[in-house]
């Protein structure tokens, strides 16, 4: 059996993305279940919740740890800690 370091980069990236998205889905469900959405209006008729920020932060931090040279562009912006 080969180690994960010998797998092609794309294979490792896809596998990591699946795992990270599953954790983000749990974050979204947990926030919804809590009822504490902390809804903010980003722009006219453009809303964001704490779940959106936490999910995006999970994705970025998790993938950064695995792929330190990766760049991100997220819908919720770069100031994730301010909500």
Residue pairs with C-beta under 8 A, 6 or more apart in sequence:
4 12
7 15
12 66
13 67
16 62
16 63
16 66
16 67
17 63
19 62
20 58
20 59
20 62
20 63
21 59
23 58
23 62
24 55
24 56
24 58
24 59
27 51
27 54
27 55
27 58
28 51
28 55
31 37
31 49
31 50
31 51
31 54
32 51
36 50
37 49
37 50
37 51
38 49
38 50
38 83
39 47
39 48
39 49
40 47
40 48
40 49
40 83
41 47
41 48
42 48
48 76
48 83
50 83
52 75
52 76
53 76
53 80
53 83
56 74
56 75
56 76
56 80
57 80
57 81
59 72
59 74
60 72
60 74
60 80
63 70
63 72
64 70
64 72
